[in-house]
């Protein structure tokens, strides 16, 4: 039996140029964009949600983490179900549920119901997102997949990941229709309905020619293993890393080993494993997955600390912080196609070049932050952001194709789920590790800067003719407030000591503006120094990616589909020049 790709694909170039092929691509990428965006935009809406619905920091954390955990835990199973029942069916089901759960999040009357809706939204995304790459793999033969669809996917994922602050700023600050924060969920409803309609009309059904059965034991064991791995990474920073978190994290290793044993046993018995271990004998696939983990570990963590630095340290609005990040997605959009035009000629050297450029981008950002300190502006960051975006554009699309090419069409959904899970693991790992580094540097620099705050507040008080004894009291009080603001590795909005300092200052209102200027300047210095030093982590992970790229084959051309591993399609009567 021939695969649907060989049955229905036109000669090289046609899938890329036909209107229907483009429409299918836009449809599935729009669905993926909703998930990428929703995964991060809620972080920026959290203060508004808390102000409206109440709930403490733990509830806010669950609003964010509930989606992330549910999404990551369901990806592998969602991908495998696409191989079994059909990728179009699972895509439609996941998208429909995503619309319904978004509609549940928007009008949520309480924080508890919002958390439940967010968990269900994450599960629906886990059914939808793995089908995107699986549909692309089935609908486009390797040469066209690499040149067009995966370039678009790489550009989309990069743009969606880094445009969250910008879109959140526009939606929240402009308060469309008086909906406030609720619009960040409700906007998914009309978009999702359009995606559903387009997918029903345009996307052809594909599934494995010999559909595997669902490995229920494997589903249970891998879900447990991922929970033991991801829960500590997501919740550890909030819980201040108690000892039991590390025990839970360590427990994931034997459970993953158990999962591997279960899958190997099923494969040896000729039964359908959730993830065939033989697929992972492919060095290219393994190296590609590890590079993905490292790459997104660096990217997600960078945007976490840059957003905090711009907003909490330099008083950028949400919208201004989003606008500052624009050079990165613009560079990805422009250079993804350029990179893929040279990948056949340069092979893995193009990916190596991309990693080097990303390291150069991080180094440029470090230099900009250290050079400008509290005077850092958006334009100062633009060169480093653009370099990082160019580097990512050279790596991401080709790397995705290599990972997908490591598995045949029969396992396309499962491997797509593994790829997306790797991205989630990388994201959680990067945020957890760099969060510890960044907040630790904030505490260190906050303590070191305290004496400068005291001296400058004292000088300002003297200039305002405040009596010496009162000037000393005010200066020491604001020094204590400043130190406590960065104490214990977290950012405290209003430590108790700041209230004491404010009461002392109230007797001298003419001094208020000068003290604010002093504390704002030193706060900016602390944040920019911590930001710059923390970027050494990003330099390290992108440098490690550079080394791992040498485990990939020299040439990046994906193999043609094999008749040994075909898909089936429900419409084999279409003419050979049909786009899908």
PETABEL-V144055 format. One record per pair of residues at least 12 apart in sequence whose ideal C-beta (glycine too) atoms are under 10 Angstrom apart, sorted by the first residue. I is the first residue (numbers start at 1). J is the second residue. Records with the same first field share a line. If there is no record, write none. Layout:
I = J  J
This chain:
1 = 209  210  563  566  567  568  572
2 = 209  561  563  566  567  568  572
3 = 138  141  206  209  408  409  410  560  561  562  563  564  565  566  567  568  569
4 = 138  139  204  205  206  207  209  409  561  566  567  568  569  570  571  572  574  580
5 = 137  138  139  140  141  142  145  206  409  560  561  566  567  569
6 = 141  560  561  562  563  566  567  576
7 = 566  567  568  569  571  572  573  574  576  578
8 = 138  139  204  206  569  571  572  573  574  575  576  577  578  579  580
9 = 21  138  139  140  141  144  561  576  577  578  579  580
10 = 141  144  575  576  577  578  579  580
11 = 141  144  576  577
12 = 141  142  143  144  147
13 = 143  144  147  148
14 = 141  144  576  577  578  579
15 = 139  140  141  143  144  145  147  148  149  579  580
16 = 140  141  143  144  145  147  148  149  151  579
17 = 144  148  579
18 = 577  578  579  580
19 = 579
20 = 139  201  202  204  578  579  580
21 = 139  140  144  148  149  202  578  579  580
22 = 148  149  152  579
23 = 198  201  202  203  579  580
24 = 135  136  139  140  149  198  199  201  202  203  204  579  580
25 = 132  135  136  139  140  148  149  152  153  156  202  580
26 = 152  156  195  198  202
27 = 91  95  132  135  194  195  196  197  198  199  200  201  202  203
28 = 87  91  95  128  129  131  132  133  134  135  136  139  149  152  153  156  195  198  199  202  203
29 = 132  136  149  152  153  155  156  157  160  195
30 = 95  132  156  191  192  194  195  198  199
31 = 91  94  95  98  125  128  129  131  132  135  191  192  195  196  198  199
32 = 125  128  129  131  132  133  136  153  156  157  160  195  420
33 = 132  156  157  159  160  163  191  195
34 = 95  98  99  102  125  128  129  160  187  188  191  192  195
35 = 67  71  94  95  98  121  122  124  125  126  128  129  132  157  160  188  420
36 = 125  129  156  157  158  159  160  161  162  163  164  423
37 = 159  160  161  163  164  167  168  184  187  188  191
38 = 67  71  98  102  105  118  121  122  125  160  164  184  185  187  188
39 = 64  67  68  71  122  125  129  160  161  164  300  423  424  427
40 = 64  68  160  161  162  163  164  165  167  168  300  303  304  307  427
41 = 160  163  164  165  166  167  168  169  171  172  181  184  185  187
42 = 60  63  64  67  68  105  114  118  121  164  168  181  184  185
43 = 60  63  64  164  165  168  303  304  307
44 = 164  165  166  167  168  169  171  172  181  184  307  311  318  321  322
45 = 63  64  168  171  172  180  181  182  183  184  185  318
46 = 59  60  61  63  64  181
47 = 60  172  181  318
48 = 168  172  175  180  181  182  184  318
49 = 63  64  105  108  111  114  180  181  182  184
50 = 63  111  181
51 = 180  181
52 = 108  111  114  180  181  182
53 = 108  109  110  111  112  113  114  181
54 = 110  111
55 = 110  111  112  114  115
56 = 111
57 = 238
58 = 235  238  239
59 = 110  111  112  114  115
60 = 111  115  238
61 = 115  234  235  237  238  239
62 = 111  112  114  115  116  118  119  234  235  238
63 = 105  108  111  114  115  117  118  119
64 = 115  118  234  238
65 = 115  118  119  122  230  231  233  234  235  238  428
66 = 114  115  116  117  118  119  120  121  122  234
67 = 101  105  115  117  118  119  120  121  122  123  125
68 = 118  119  122  230  233  234  424  427  428  431
69 = 118  119  122  123  226  227  230  231  233  234  235  424  428
70 = 118  119  120  121  122  123  124  125  126
71 = 118  119  121  122  123  124  125  126  127  128  129  230  420  421  424
72 = 122  125  126  223  226  227  229  230  231  233  234  420  421  422  423  424  425  427  428
73 = 122  123  126  219  222  223  224  225  226  227  230  231  421  424
74 = 94  122  123  124  125  126  127  129  130  219  223  226  417  421
75 = 122  125  126  127  129  130  222  226  414  416  417  418  419  420  421  422  423  424
76 = 126  130  218  219  222  223  226  274  275  413  414  415  416  417  418  420  421
77 = 123  126  127  130  214  215  216  218  219  220  222  223  274  414  417
78 = 90  93  94  123  124  125  126  127  128  129  130  131  413  414  416  417  420  421
79 = 126  127  129  130  131  133  134  274  275  411  412  413  414  415  416  417  418  419  420  421
80 = 130  208  212  213  214  215  218  219  272  273  274  275  411  413  414  415  416  417  418
81 = 93  94  126  127  130  131  214  219  413  414  417
82 = 94  127  128  130  131  132  134  135  138  206  207  208  412  413  414  416  417
83 = 130  131  134  206  207  208  211  212  214  272  409  410  411  412  413  414  415  416  417  567
84 = 207  208  211  212  213  214  272  413  414
85 = 205  207  211  214  413
86 = 131  204  205  206  207  208  211  413  568  569  570
87 = 130  131  132  133  134  135  137  138  139  203  204  205  206  207  208  412  413  416  567
88 = 131  135  138  199  200  202  203  204  205  206  207  569  570
89 = 127  131  205  207
90 = 127  128  130  131  134  135  207  413
91 = 127  128  129  130  131  132  134  135  195  196  199  203  205
92 = 127  128  131  195  196  199  200  203  205
93 = 124  127  128  131
94 = 123  124  125  126  127  128  129  130  131  132
95 = 124  125  127  128  129  131  188  191  192  193  195  196  199
96 = 124  127  128  192  193  195  196  199
97 = 120  121  123  124  125  126  127  128  192
98 = 120  121  122  123  124  125  126  127  128  129  188  189  191  192  195  196
99 = 121  124  188  189  190  191  192  193  195  196
100 = 117  120  121  124  189  192
101 = 116  117  118  119  120  121  122  123  124  125  185  188  192
102 = 117  118  121  124  184  185  186  187  188  189  191  192
103 = 117  121  185  186  188  189  192
104 = 116  117  118  120  121  185
105 = 117  118  120  121  182  184  185  186  188
106 = 179  181  182  183  184  185  186  187  188  189
107 = 179  182  185  186
108 = 182  185
114 = 182  185
117 = 185
118 = 185
121 = 185  188
124 = 192
125 = 420
126 = 417  420  421  424
128 = 192  195
129 = 416  417  420  423
130 = 412  413  414  415  416  417  418  419  420  421
131 = 199  203  206  412  413  416  417
132 = 149  153  156  416  420
133 = 145  149  150  153  400  401  403  404  412  413  415  416  417  419  420
134 = 206  207  404  407  409  411  412  413  414  415  416  417  567
135 = 149  199  203  204  205  206  412  413  416  580
136 = 148  149  150  152  153  400  401  404  412  416
137 = 149  150  206  400  401  404  405  407  408  409  412  413  415  416  558  561  567
138 = 203  204  205  206  207  409  412  413  561  567  569  580
139 = 203  204  206  569  579  580
140 = 579  580
141 = 558  560  561
142 = 401  404  405  557  558  559  560  561
143 = 344  557  558  560
145 = 397  400  401  404  405  558
146 = 340  343  344  397  398  400  401  402  404  405  556  557  558
147 = 337  340  341  343  344  397  401
148 = 337  340  397
149 = 397  400  401
150 = 336  340  396  397  398  399  400  401  402  404  558
151 = 333  335  336  337  338  339  340  341  343  393  396  397  398  400  401
152 = 333  336  337  397
153 = 336  396  397  400  401
154 = 332  333  335  336  337  339  340  392  393  394  395  396  397  398  399  400  401
155 = 329  331  332  333  334  335  336  337  389  392  393  396  397
156 = 329  332  333  336
157 = 296  299  332  392  396  397  400  423
158 = 299  328  329  331  332  333  335  336  388  389  392  393  396  397
159 = 326  328  329  330  332  333  336  389
160 = 329
161 = 296  299  300  303  325  328  329  332  392  423  427
162 = 299  300  302  303  306  322  325  326  327  328  329  330  332  385  388  389  392
163 = 322  325  326  328  329  330
164 = 184  303  307  322  325
165 = 303  306  307  310  311  316  317  318  319  320  321  322  323  324  325  326
166 = 318  319  320  321  322  323  324  325  326  329
167 = 184  187  318  319  322
168 = 181  184  307  318  319  321  322
169 = 316  317  318  319  320  321  322  323
170 = 183  318  319  322  323
171 = 183  184  186  187  318  319
172 = 184  317  318  319
173 = 317  318  319  320  322
174 = 319
202 = 579  580
203 = 580
204 = 569  570  571  574  578  579  580
205 = 567  568  569  570  571
206 = 409  412  413  566  567  568  569  570  580
207 = 409  410  412  413  567  568  569  570
208 = 272  408  409  410  411  412  413  414  565  566  567  568
209 = 409  410  563  564  565  566  567  568  569
210 = 272  410  565  566  568
211 = 272  410  568
212 = 266  271  272  273  274  276  410  411  413  414
213 = 266  271  272  273
214 = 272  274
215 = 262  263  266  271  272  273  274  275
216 = 274
217 = 258  259  262  263  265  266  273  274
218 = 259  262  263  266  272  273  274  275
219 = 259  274
220 = 259  262  274
221 = 255  256  258  259  260  261  262  263  274
222 = 255  256  258  259  260  262  263  274  275  417  418  421
223 = 255  259
224 = 251  252  255  256  258  259
225 = 251  252  253  254  255  256  257  258  259  260
226 = 252  255  256  259  421  424  425
227 = 248  252  255
228 = 247  248  249  250  251  252  253  254  255  256
229 = 248  249  251  252  253  255  256  425  428  429
230 = 249  252  421  424  425  427  428  429  432
231 = 245  248  249  252  428
232 = 244  245  246  247  248  249  250  251  252  428  432
233 = 245  249  252  424  425  427  428  429  430  431  432  433  435
234 = 424  427  428  431  432
235 = 248  428  432
236 = 248  249  428  431  432  433  435  436
237 = 431  432  433  435  436  439  489  490
238 = 435  490
240 = 488  489  490
241 = 432  436  489
249 = 432
259 = 273  274  275
260 = 273  275  277  280
261 = 277
262 = 274  277
263 = 275  276  277  278  280
264 = 276  277  278
265 = 277
267 = 279
272 = 410
273 = 411  414
274 = 414  417  418
275 = 407  411  414  415  417  418
276 = 407  408  410  411  414  415
278 = 407  411
279 = 406  407  408  410  411  414  415  418
280 = 406  407  415  418
281 = 406
282 = 402  403  405  406  407
283 = 406  551  552  553
284 = 348  399  402  403  405  406  551  552  553  556  558
285 = 402  403  404  405  406  407  415  418  419  552
286 = 403  406  548  551
287 = 348  399  402  403  406  548  549  550  551  552  553
288 = 351  398  399  400  401  402  403  404  405  406  419  422  548  549  551  552
289 = 399  402  403  406  415  418  419  421  422  423  425  426
290 = 422  426  544  545  548  551
291 = 351  355  395  396  399  402  403  422  426  541  544  545  546  547  548  549  551  552
292 = 395  396  399  400  403  418  419  420  421  422  423  425  426  545
293 = 421  422  423  424  425  426  427  429  430  541  545  548
294 = 355  422  426  429  430  540  541  542  543  544  545  546  547  548
295 = 354  355  358  391  392  395  396  399  422  423  426  430  541  542  544  545  548
296 = 396  422  423  424  425  426  427  428  429  430  541
297 = 423  425  426  427  428  429  430  431  432  433  434  537  538  540  541  542  544  545
298 = 358  359  362  388  392  426  430  434  535  537  538  539  540  541  542  543  544  545
299 = 328  358  388  392  396  423  426  427  430  538  541  542
300 = 423  424  426  427  428  429  430  431  434
301 = 426  427  428  429  430  431  432  433  434  435  437  438  534  535  537  538  541
302 = 325  328  358  361  362  365  385  388  430  434  531  534  535  537  538  541  542
303 = 321  325  328  430  431
304 = 427  430  431  434  435  438  534
305 = 431  434  435  437  438  439  441  442  527  530  531  534  535  537  538
306 = 321  324  325  328  365  369  381  385  531  534  535
307 = 321  322  324  325
308 = 321  435  438  439  442  491  527  530  531
309 = 321  369  376  381  438  442  524  526  527  528  530  531  532  534
310 = 322  324  325  376  378  381  527  528  531
311 = 527
312 = 442  485  491  493  523  527
313 = 374  376  442  491  520  523  524  525  526  527  528  529  530  531
314 = 374  375  376  377  378  520  523  524  527  528  531
315 = 520  523  524
316 = 376  377  378
320 = 378
321 = 378
323 = 378
324 = 376  377  378  379  380  381  382  385
325 = 378  381  382  385  389
326 = 378  382  385  386  389
327 = 361  378  379  381  382  383  384  385  386  387  388  389  390
328 = 361  381  382  384  385  386  387  388  389  390  392  393
329 = 385  389  392  393
330 = 382  385  386  389
331 = 357  361  385  386  387  388  389  390  391  392  393
332 = 386  388  389  390  391  392  393  394  396  397
333 = 389  393
334 = 386  389  390  393
335 = 354  357  386  389  390  391  392  393  394
336 = 389  390  392  393  394  396  397  398
337 = 393  397
338 = 390  393  394
339 = 351  353  354  390  391  392  393  394  395  396  397  398
340 = 393  394  397  398  401  556
342 = 394  398
343 = 394  397  398  401  555  556  557
344 = 398  555  556  557
345 = 555  556
346 = 394  398  554  555  556
347 = 398  552  553  554  555  556  557
348 = 398  399  402  549  550  551  552  553  554  555  556
349 = 394  549  554  556
350 = 394  395  398  549  556
351 = 391  394  395  396  398  399  402  545  546  548  549  550  552  556
352 = 394  395  545  546  547  549  550  552
353 = 390  391  394  395  546  549
354 = 388  390  391  392  393  394  395  396  398  399  542  545  546  549
355 = 391  392  394  395  541  542  543  544  545  546  547  548  549
356 = 391  394  542  543  545  546
357 = 386  387  388  389  390  391  392  393  394  395  542
358 = 387  388  389  390  391  392  394  395  538  539  541  542  543  545  546
359 = 387  388  391  538  539  540  541  542  543  545  546
360 = 383  384  387  388  390  391  539  542
361 = 383  384  385  386  387  388  389  390  391  392  535  538  539  542
362 = 384  387  388  391  532  535  536  537  538  539  540  541  542  543
363 = 384  387  535  536  538  539
364 = 380  381  382  383  384  385  386  387  388  535
365 = 380  381  382  383  384  385  387  388  531  532  535  538  539
366 = 384  531  532  533  534  535  536  538  539
367 = 380  383  384  532  535
368 = 380  381  382  383  384  385  528  531  532
369 = 381  384  527  528  529  530  531  532  533  534  535
370 = 528  529  531  532  533  535
371 = 528  532
372 = 524  528  532
373 = 521  522  524  525  526  527  528  529  532
374 = 520  521  522  523  524  525  526  527  528  529
375 = 521  524  525  528
376 = 524  525  527  528  531  532
380 = 528
384 = 535
388 = 538  542
391 = 542  545
392 = 542
395 = 542  545  546  549
398 = 552  556  558
399 = 419  545  549  552  556
400 = 416  419
401 = 556  557  558
402 = 552  553  556  557  558
403 = 415  416  418  419  422
404 = 416  419  558
405 = 556  557  558  559  560  561
406 = 418  419  558  559
407 = 419  565
408 = 559  561  562  564  565  566  567
409 = 561  562  565  566  567  568
410 = 564  565  566  567
411 = 565
412 = 565  567
426 = 541
429 = 541
430 = 537  538  541
433 = 537  541
434 = 534  535  536  537  538  541
435 = 489  490  534
436 = 489  534  537
437 = 530  533  534  535  536  537
438 = 489  527  530  531  533  534  535  537
439 = 486  488  489  490  491  530  534
440 = 489  530  533  534
441 = 486  489  526  527  529  530  531  532  533  534
442 = 485  486  487  489  490  491  523  526  527  529  530  531  534
443 = 483  485  486  487  488  489  490  491  526  530
444 = 486  489  526  529  530  533
445 = 486  522  525  526  527  528  529  530  533
446 = 482  483  484  485  486  487  491  522  523  525  526  527  530
447 = 482  483  486  487  526
448 = 483  525  526  529
449 = 479  482  483  486  521  522  523  525  526  529
450 = 476  478  479  480  481  482  483  484  485  486  522  526
451 = 479  483
452 = 479  482  518  521  522  525
453 = 475  476  478  479  480  481  482  483  515  518  519  521  522  523  525  526
454 = 472  474  475  476  477  478  479  480  482  483  518
455 = 475  479  518
456 = 475  478  479  514  515  517  518  519  521  522
457 = 471  472  474  475  476  477  478  479  482  501  505  511  514  515  518  519  522
458 = 471  472  474  475  476  478  479  518
459 = 471  475  514  518
460 = 474  475  478  511  513  514  515  516  517  518
461 = 473  474  475  478  505  508  511  514  515
462 = 475
463 = 511  514
464 = 508  510  511  512  513  514  515
465 = 508  510  511
466 = 505  507  508  510  511
467 = 508
470 = 504  505  507  508  511
471 = 508  511
473 = 500  501  504  505
474 = 501  504  505  507  508  511  515
475 = 501  504  515  518
476 = 501  504
477 = 497  498  499  500  501  502  503  504  505
478 = 497  498  500  501  502  504  505  515  518  519  522
479 = 497  501  519  522
480 = 495  496  497  498  500  501
481 = 494  495  496  497  498  499  500  501  502  519
482 = 495  497  498  501  518  519  522  523  526
483 = 495  497
484 = 496  497  498  501
485 = 497  498  519  523  526
486 = 523  526  527  530
491 = 523  527
498 = 519
501 = 515  519
502 = 515
